[in-house]
Structures are given as structure tokens and as C-alpha cells.
Amino acid sequence: MFEGKAVVRETDMPEEMQCHAAELAYQALDLYEPSDHRSIAYHIKQEFDEAYGAAWHCVVGSNFGSCITHVFGNFIFFHVEMMEILVFKDGSDLEKTKEEAVGVAYDIQKQQQEKENSPLTRI
């Protein structure tokens, strides 16, 4: 069994999901060679898809950067020894959520327009 300790660098996941991600990383490191980043990432991604629904992504490696969008509460970036692991859900399966997000953005825009047209805001 791999004996490293997971160190979280950034996350917005609940603690239970964070622990699950770390457990899956240890499990993958037991199943595959540490240099087989692709298999490790695929293993973690498949397990997260099964546990939390589709649309999960996993990147495994060392010395990489990222700029992503993700569903709030579904992001973790951590490392075990020299291996960095990024796991996130992108929301591509959440059509209702996208529609709701557009609705919220529309409501905010409408409120801003109403404030601009309000005699109270014109001083």
C-alpha cells in the first residue's frame, strides 16, 4: 500500500468527498505504477462518475497548471508525494442547472436595470 499523505492545495468539496478522492488516489496508486498517470486518472474519474453522477474529470501528473470552470462544491486539487491530482465536475450533464443559472443572471440584470431607472438612484 502507498503510504504518502494527501495534501489539499485547493478545494470547495465537502470533507467527505475530499476523503473519498484521497482514498481513490491511494487505491489507484496500489493498482497502477506511479508513472501511469493516465490509468490513475481514469480510475479516479470512473469511481467519481459512479459515486456522484457523470461529468467528472481527473488530471494526474506533476508540474501542471489549469484554468477550469466547475460546478460549485465539486473541485479538489491535491498532491500525494510528487503527484498532483485535480478532480472536478464540469456540469455538462446539468441542463436544468444551466437554465437556472441563465435565469439567475437574467434576474440580476433586470434588477440592475430597474435600479438604474429608479428615481431613487438618480441623484
N, C-alpha and C positions, 0 to 999 in steps of 0.2 A: 504494500500500500504506500502511496505517495504521502510523505509526512510534512509537506510545506503548509504554511498558514496563508489563507486568503486575506489580502489587504484591500479593502474597498477604497477606491480613489474618488468615485462619484456615483451617486445613485439617487433615485427617487422611489425605489421599490419598497414595499413593506418588508419588514425584517424577515418574515417567514419565507418570502420569495428569494431574498438575498441568500439565506441559508441554503435554500434548495439549489440555487445557482452554484454556490461553492461546492456542495455535495456532488452535483453533477460534474463539475470540473475535476474533482478528485476521482470520481468514478471513471471518467473518460481517460484520465492520466493513467489509471490502472489498466485500462483496456487497450490503449494505444501507446505507441512510442511518443515521448515528449516532442519529438521533431515533426510528428504527423499532425500539424495544425488543422488541416482540412478535416480529418476524421474526428478530431476532438470537437471542433466547432459544429460539425454535422450532428454528432451525438447530443450535444447540449441543446441545439436547436430543435431536434426531433422530440426530445424529452419535454421541452417547454411547450412545443406545439400540442403534445398530448395532454399535458397538465393544465394549460391555460388558454387553449384555443390557438388557431392558426395565426400566421403573420409574424412569427418571431424570427429574428436574425441573430447570428452569432459570428463574431470575428475573433480569431485567436492568432496571436503572434507575439512578436517583440518589436518594440520601437516603431509603432504606427500611430497615426493621428486619425481623427474622424470629425465629421460635421454632419450630424443626422437630425432628423425630426422623429419624434416618437410619441406614443400615447403616454400621457402623464401617469406616473406610477409604474412604468414598465421599462425602466432603464437601469442598467448597472454596468460599471466599468471597474474591474478589479484585477489584481495580479496575484499569481501564486509563483513564488520564486521569481524567475526571469520571464515568465509567460504572462502576457496581458490578455484579458478576456473581456469582450464587450458583448452584452446581450441586451436586445431591445425589441419592442414590438412597434411596428410602423403604422398600424391602423388601417391597412388596405382592405381588411375584411369588415370594417366598421362603417358601412354606408350610412346607417342611421346617425352615427356619431358625427360623420362629416356634414350631413344635412343639418343636424342640430348646431354644429359649430358655425355653419354659414348663417343660420337663423340668429344665433347669438351675435355674430358680427353685424348682421343687418340691424338688430335691435340697438346695438351700441351706436352705430352710425346714425340711426334715426333719432336717438336721444341727443346726440351731439348737434344734429341739425335743429332740433326743437330748441335747444339751449341757445343756439346762435340766433334764432328767430324770436326768442322771448324778449319782451321789453325789459325784463329784469336784468338781463345780461348786458344790455346796451347802456353803457354809462359814458 
